[in-house]
Every structure is written in C-alpha cells, then in structure tokens.
Amino acid sequence: MTIAARAKYFADATSLEDLRAALDFARENQLPILPLGGGSNIVLTGDFPGLAVHVGLKGLVLDDQGDYTQITAAAGENWHQLVMRSVAEGLGGLENLALIPGNIGAAPIQNIGAYGVELKDSFHSLTAMEVATGNLVEFSAEECRFGYRDSMFKQDGRDRYLICEVRLRLSHSWQPQVSYPALQQYFSSNGVAMDTLKPEVIAEAVIAIRNSKLPNPVQIPNAGSFFKNPVVDVDQYTSLRQQHPELVAYAAGDNWKLAAGWLIDQAGWRGFERDGVGVHKQQALVLVNPGHRCGSQIVRLAMDIAADVKAKFGVDLEPEPRFYPGL
C-alpha cells in the first residue's frame, strides 16, 4: 500500500543457496523474518526489527502429460503473468484468477480465489524451505489444508516455511466456471454466447470487471480486498436476511458467505476519508492510502470499520492482509 517502513536487514534471494544463507544469518543473529514476494498482501505497521527476505526465485515450466498440463513455477514468478501464459497456451483453469496481484509463492498461503474459482482447484503440490533447518519439504494439496482464503501456512505452519516452488495441474477436459453473477452480467451485456467461451475470453472478462471495480495500486495505493467475506451459519443468515432483505450472500456448503463489501457499504463507510487514508468510492471492500500514510493508520481505520460492522450486523470481519510487525 506504498507505506514507508524500514527493515533492519534485507536479503534478495534469487536461488535456494541465497535463501538458506539468509535463514542461517537470521538464526545466528536471532532475527525475526519478514518474507516478501510482490508485497501486495502485507501492511507494514512500522519498521521491521529483523531480516526482510525477498523470495526472488525464478523459473516456469509447462509439461504436457496427456490428460493435463503440469505447470511448475518458482515462487518469485508473477501470478498474473502465469495466468496469461496459461491462457495463451490454450489451457483452462486459471482464467478466473487473472489480474490478482502478487507472486506465485504467496498464492497457496492465501488460497487465492476470485469469481468462483480458487487456487486449490488446480493445485497439485509445492516445495517449501523450513525456516528452522533450511531443509526442503514437499506438501500435497491435502497437507496444505486449503480453506476459504486459508491454508496451513496461515495456521500451525505460519512463519515455519518459505514457499519455493508451486505445481499446478490444468485438465485438458476444461469446463468454464462462469456462474458468478458479475461474469454472467458481463457476457450478457457484451453479447458473448456462453457456448463459445474459451479461457482467453473469460480472462479478458475478469480483467475488464476488475479494472472497472478495483483501483490500480500504481495510481491509488491499496492492498486489494482488505477483508474476507465472512461465513455465517444458517440461523445467523436467516436472521440477517429477515432484518435486511437486500442482503448479498452466497451459499457456502451448509453455511452462507456474506459480501463484506456490502456490509461495509451499508454501514456507511464507502468513500470515507480520514487523514490521507480511506475506503474506495467504488468498492467498499478496498482500503486506500492516497496520502501514503503509515500502516498503523490503515489498521486503525480497518479496526473502526470492523467494530462498526460488528455493532450493526453482529458479523465479524477478518482482514486478508497480514500486518508486520504483528498485531
């Protein structure tokens, strides 16, 4: 979010040897580690007292295995560029995830998702480096324990591993996933026949929709969607629906996923500004930092919004970005 902050030490790791050397240095000096990829999903709340490690590993291989193509991508590769490479190759499966900022190493941590598709839908396995030892460890999809914007790397695996390589498998019997209302509306408005959809057409639609709703971080500093869409049980959903018939929500198994942007908007925060930070005028889910203020101001605004939504709707909002140092 274009926040000014300093780390005591910095390492740019472009190889596994670099990465091990950086971890050795941190252990020897008892330093906390701040892993960096594209930096799009963190909020720096102050100077970092340890070692910031930029995981800049590069490499991208597409391997046709008959029924599917396996993509092996190093952690430092750009996510959107990977999506567009797969689309250019005629491969389907990642097109709904176009224009998500950041690098590939962060994608499994968050189990990134958009427009009805999540990373886990095409994920096969990954290789990570154990912080405590420098050893490489393989993780299957099951071992990653993916959930909604969640994985074991945000739970008991938090701060224990640095992801080095991710492997995806894209089936050659691809079927488009276009049930998301925004996609349906886009194709209808643009006269696109549903039976002619190809991966590149869906990717173009996703890019157009995202560009129309979300601010470009180069122009208006932001961390994308700041809050997760909260998931509630049937009883709470039913109660909220009775009080707010226009509630925006989607079925999520036995539960319901509420649109966090709608909750924030209805609470009156869309377009709000305070001391150089605020809520985007077109998308209430996005917090912006046009004044290039410190991260603590962003966090205070986020906490005020969450408290207000809790008071008005009885729903807890959880931030998507991670805050450093802690909070």
C-alpha positions as CSV (number, residue, x, y, z in Angstrom):
1,M,0.0,0.0,0.0
2,T,3.0,2.3,-0.5
3,I,3.9,2.5,3.1
4,A,7.2,3.8,4.2
5,A,9.0,1.4,6.6
6,R,12.5,0.0,7.1
7,A,13.8,-3.4,7.9
8,K,17.0,-3.8,10.0
9,Y,18.4,-6.2,7.3
10,F,17.3,-7.1,3.8
11,A,18.2,-10.1,1.6
12,D,17.3,-10.7,-2.1
13,A,17.2,-14.4,-2.5
14,T,17.4,-15.5,-6.2
15,S,18.5,-19.1,-5.5
16,L,18.0,-21.8,-2.9
17,E,21.5,-21.1,-1.7
18,D,20.7,-17.5,-1.2
19,L,17.6,-18.4,0.7
20,R,19.5,-20.8,3.0
21,A,22.2,-18.2,3.6
22,A,19.6,-15.6,4.6
23,L,17.9,-18.1,7.0
24,D,21.3,-19.0,8.5
25,F,22.0,-15.3,9.1
26,A,18.7,-14.8,10.8
27,R,19.1,-17.8,13.1
28,E,22.7,-16.9,14.0
29,N,21.6,-13.4,14.9
30,Q,18.2,-14.4,16.4
31,L,16.3,-12.2,14.0
32,P,12.6,-12.4,13.0
33,I,12.0,-12.9,9.3
34,L,9.7,-11.0,7.0
35,P,9.1,-12.9,3.8
36,L,8.4,-10.7,0.8
37,G,7.1,-11.6,-2.7
38,G,5.2,-8.9,-4.5
39,G,4.4,-7.2,-1.2
40,S,0.7,-6.8,-2.2
41,N,-0.8,-8.6,0.7
42,I,1.0,-7.1,3.7
43,V,0.6,-3.9,5.7
44,L,3.7,-2.6,7.4
45,T,2.7,-1.0,10.7
46,G,6.2,0.2,11.5
47,D,9.8,-0.6,11.0
48,F,10.7,-4.3,11.0
49,P,13.4,-5.2,13.6
50,G,14.6,-8.3,11.7
51,L,15.5,-9.6,8.3
52,A,13.3,-9.0,5.3
53,V,13.8,-11.7,2.7
54,H,12.7,-11.1,-0.8
55,V,12.0,-14.5,-2.4
56,G,13.0,-13.9,-6.0
57,L,13.3,-17.4,-7.2
58,K,12.5,-17.6,-11.0
59,G,11.5,-20.4,-13.3
60,L,8.4,-21.6,-15.2
61,V,7.9,-24.9,-16.9
62,L,4.8,-26.2,-18.7
63,D,4.8,-30.0,-19.2
64,D,2.0,-31.7,-21.2
65,Q,1.1,-35.0,-19.5
66,G,-1.7,-36.1,-21.9
67,D,-4.8,-35.6,-19.8
68,Y,-3.4,-32.5,-18.2
69,T,-0.6,-29.9,-18.3
70,Q,1.6,-29.5,-15.2
71,I,2.9,-26.1,-14.5
72,T,5.9,-25.8,-12.3
73,A,6.5,-22.3,-11.2
74,A,9.1,-20.8,-8.9
75,A,7.8,-18.6,-6.0
76,G,9.1,-15.3,-7.5
77,E,7.2,-15.6,-10.7
78,N,4.3,-13.1,-11.2
79,W,0.9,-14.6,-10.7
80,H,-1.0,-12.7,-13.4
81,Q,1.8,-13.3,-16.0
82,L,1.4,-17.1,-15.2
83,V,-2.3,-16.9,-15.8
84,M,-1.9,-15.1,-19.1
85,R,0.8,-17.6,-20.2
86,S,-1.5,-20.5,-19.5
87,V,-4.4,-18.8,-21.4
88,A,-2.1,-18.1,-24.3
89,E,-1.3,-21.8,-24.4
90,G,-5.0,-22.6,-24.6
91,L,-5.1,-24.0,-21.1
92,G,-8.1,-23.5,-18.9
93,G,-8.4,-23.4,-15.1
94,L,-6.7,-20.2,-14.0
95,E,-8.5,-17.6,-16.2
96,N,-10.9,-16.6,-13.4
97,L,-7.9,-15.7,-11.3
98,A,-6.5,-13.1,-13.8
99,L,-5.1,-9.8,-12.5
100,I,-4.8,-10.9,-8.9
101,P,-1.6,-9.1,-7.7
102,G,1.4,-10.7,-6.2
103,N,3.7,-13.6,-6.9
104,I,3.2,-17.3,-7.1
105,G,4.8,-18.1,-3.7
106,A,2.0,-16.3,-1.8
107,A,-0.8,-17.9,-3.8
108,P,-1.1,-21.1,-1.7
109,I,-0.8,-19.3,1.6
110,Q,-3.9,-17.3,0.9
111,N,-5.5,-20.0,-1.4
112,I,-6.3,-17.0,-3.7
113,G,-9.7,-17.0,-5.3
114,A,-12.0,-14.9,-7.5
115,Y,-15.2,-15.3,-9.5
116,G,-16.0,-18.8,-8.3
117,V,-12.5,-20.3,-8.6
118,E,-9.8,-20.9,-6.0
119,L,-6.1,-21.9,-6.3
120,K,-6.9,-25.3,-4.7
121,D,-9.0,-26.2,-7.7
122,S,-5.8,-26.7,-9.9
123,F,-3.2,-27.1,-7.2
124,H,-1.1,-30.3,-7.1
125,S,1.8,-29.7,-4.7
126,L,4.6,-27.4,-3.6
127,T,8.1,-27.3,-2.2
128,A,8.9,-25.1,0.8
129,M,12.0,-24.4,2.8
130,E,11.8,-25.0,6.5
131,V,12.9,-21.8,8.3
132,A,14.4,-23.7,11.3
133,T,16.6,-26.0,9.3
134,G,16.9,-24.8,5.7
135,N,15.6,-28.2,4.5
136,L,13.2,-28.6,1.6
137,V,9.8,-30.1,2.4
138,E,7.1,-31.3,-0.1
139,F,3.4,-30.6,0.6
140,S,0.5,-32.2,-1.2
141,A,-2.9,-30.4,-1.6
142,E,-4.2,-32.4,1.3
143,E,-1.3,-31.4,3.5
144,C,-1.8,-27.7,2.7
145,R,-5.3,-27.9,4.2
146,F,-6.8,-25.3,2.0
147,G,-9.9,-23.4,3.1
148,Y,-11.5,-20.1,2.2
149,R,-8.6,-17.7,1.9
150,D,-6.8,-20.0,4.2
151,S,-4.2,-22.8,4.4
152,M,-2.0,-24.5,7.0
153,F,0.6,-21.8,6.2
154,K,-1.6,-19.3,7.9
155,Q,-2.3,-21.7,10.8
156,D,0.1,-24.0,12.6
157,G,2.6,-23.7,9.6
158,R,2.7,-19.9,9.9
159,D,6.3,-18.5,9.9
160,R,7.7,-22.0,9.7
161,Y,8.2,-22.3,5.9
162,L,9.1,-20.2,2.9
163,I,7.4,-21.5,-0.3
164,C,9.9,-22.0,-3.1
165,E,8.0,-23.8,-5.9
166,V,4.4,-24.5,-6.8
167,R,3.0,-27.2,-9.1
168,L,-0.4,-26.9,-10.7
169,R,-2.3,-29.3,-13.0
170,L,-4.7,-27.9,-15.6
171,S,-7.0,-30.6,-17.1
172,H,-7.4,-30.8,-20.8
173,S,-11.1,-31.6,-20.3
174,W,-11.6,-28.0,-19.2
175,Q,-15.1,-26.6,-18.4
176,P,-15.7,-22.9,-17.9
177,Q,-16.7,-21.7,-14.4
178,V,-18.9,-18.7,-15.1
179,S,-21.7,-18.9,-12.6
180,Y,-20.5,-15.8,-10.7
181,P,-23.1,-13.1,-11.3
182,A,-20.6,-10.4,-12.4
183,L,-19.4,-12.7,-15.2
184,Q,-22.9,-13.6,-16.3
185,Q,-23.8,-9.9,-16.5
186,Y,-20.6,-9.1,-18.4
187,F,-21.2,-11.8,-21.1
188,S,-24.9,-10.8,-21.4
189,S,-24.1,-7.1,-21.7
190,N,-21.4,-7.8,-24.3
191,G,-23.4,-10.3,-26.4
192,V,-21.0,-13.2,-25.7
193,A,-22.6,-16.6,-26.3
194,M,-22.0,-18.9,-23.4
195,D,-21.3,-21.9,-25.7
196,T,-18.4,-20.1,-27.3
197,L,-16.4,-19.3,-24.2
198,K,-12.7,-20.0,-24.2
199,P,-10.2,-19.4,-21.4
200,E,-8.9,-16.2,-23.0
201,V,-12.4,-14.8,-23.3
202,I,-13.1,-15.4,-19.6
203,A,-9.7,-13.9,-18.7
204,E,-10.5,-10.8,-20.7
205,A,-13.8,-10.5,-18.9
206,V,-12.3,-10.9,-15.5
207,I,-9.7,-8.2,-16.3
208,A,-12.3,-5.8,-17.5
209,I,-14.5,-6.4,-14.4
210,R,-11.6,-6.0,-12.0
211,N,-10.4,-2.8,-13.7
212,S,-13.9,-1.3,-13.5
213,K,-14.3,-2.0,-9.8
214,L,-10.8,-2.0,-8.2
215,P,-8.3,0.8,-8.1
216,N,-4.9,0.4,-9.8
217,P,-2.4,0.2,-6.9
218,V,0.1,2.1,-9.0
219,Q,-2.3,5.0,-9.2
220,I,-4.1,4.7,-5.8
221,P,-2.1,2.7,-3.2
222,N,-4.2,-0.2,-1.9
223,A,-3.9,-3.8,-0.8
224,G,-6.9,-5.1,-2.8
225,S,-9.8,-6.6,-0.9
226,F,-9.0,-5.8,2.7
227,F,-11.5,-8.1,4.4
228,K,-12.6,-11.7,3.9
229,N,-16.2,-12.3,3.1
230,P,-17.5,-13.6,6.5
231,V,-19.1,-17.0,6.6
232,V,-22.1,-17.5,8.9
233,D,-24.4,-20.4,9.8
234,V,-27.9,-20.7,8.5
235,D,-29.5,-19.3,11.7
236,Q,-27.5,-16.1,11.6
237,Y,-28.0,-15.8,7.8
238,T,-31.8,-16.2,8.2
239,S,-31.9,-13.6,11.0
240,L,-29.9,-11.1,8.9
241,R,-32.0,-11.8,5.8
242,Q,-35.2,-11.0,7.8
243,Q,-33.7,-7.7,9.0
244,H,-32.0,-6.8,5.7
245,P,-33.9,-8.4,2.8
246,E,-31.4,-7.0,0.3
247,L,-28.5,-8.8,2.0
248,V,-25.9,-10.0,-0.5
249,A,-24.9,-13.6,0.3
250,Y,-23.9,-16.8,-1.4
251,A,-24.4,-20.4,-0.3
252,A,-21.2,-22.0,1.0
253,G,-21.9,-25.6,1.8
254,D,-24.1,-25.7,4.9
255,N,-23.3,-22.1,5.6
256,W,-23.6,-18.7,3.9
257,K,-20.9,-16.4,2.8
258,L,-21.8,-12.7,3.2
259,A,-20.4,-10.0,0.9
260,A,-18.1,-8.0,3.2
261,G,-18.2,-5.1,0.7
262,W,-22.0,-4.9,1.0
263,L,-21.8,-4.8,4.8
264,I,-19.2,-2.1,4.8
265,D,-21.2,-0.1,2.2
266,Q,-24.4,-0.4,4.2
267,A,-22.7,0.7,7.3
268,G,-21.9,3.9,5.5
269,W,-18.1,3.6,5.0
270,R,-17.8,3.7,1.2
271,G,-16.0,6.8,0.1
272,F,-15.0,7.6,3.7
273,E,-11.7,9.5,4.1
274,R,-9.6,10.3,7.2
275,D,-6.1,11.7,7.4
276,G,-4.9,10.5,4.0
277,V,-6.4,7.0,4.2
278,G,-9.9,5.9,3.3
279,V,-12.4,3.5,1.7
280,H,-12.6,3.4,-2.1
281,K,-15.5,5.2,-3.6
282,Q,-16.4,2.4,-6.0
283,Q,-15.6,-0.7,-3.9
284,A,-16.1,-0.6,-0.1
285,L,-14.0,-3.7,0.3
286,V,-10.9,-1.8,-0.7
287,L,-9.0,0.5,1.7
288,V,-6.8,3.1,0.0
289,N,-3.8,5.1,1.1
290,P,-3.6,8.1,-1.3
291,G,-1.8,10.1,1.3
292,H,1.0,7.5,1.7
293,R,0.4,7.4,5.4
294,C,1.8,4.9,7.9
295,G,0.4,1.4,8.2
296,S,-0.9,2.0,11.7
297,Q,-3.4,4.5,10.3
298,I,-4.7,1.9,7.8
299,V,-5.0,-0.6,10.7
300,R,-6.9,1.8,12.9
301,L,-9.3,2.5,10.0
302,A,-9.8,-1.2,9.4
303,M,-10.5,-1.8,13.1
304,D,-13.0,1.0,13.2
305,I,-14.8,-0.4,10.2
306,A,-14.8,-3.9,11.7
307,A,-16.2,-2.6,15.0
308,D,-19.0,-0.7,13.3
309,V,-20.0,-3.7,11.1
310,K,-20.0,-5.9,14.2
311,A,-22.2,-3.4,16.1
312,K,-24.7,-3.0,13.2
313,F,-24.8,-6.6,11.8
314,G,-23.3,-8.8,14.5
315,V,-20.8,-10.1,12.0
316,D,-17.0,-10.3,12.5
317,L,-14.8,-9.0,9.7
318,E,-11.3,-10.6,9.3
319,P,-8.6,-8.8,7.4
320,E,-7.0,-10.5,4.4
321,P,-3.6,-8.8,4.5
322,R,-1.0,-9.7,7.2
323,F,0.3,-7.0,9.4
324,Y,4.0,-6.6,10.1
325,P,5.3,-6.2,12.8
326,G,2.5,-8.3,14.3
327,L,-0.9,-7.0,15.6
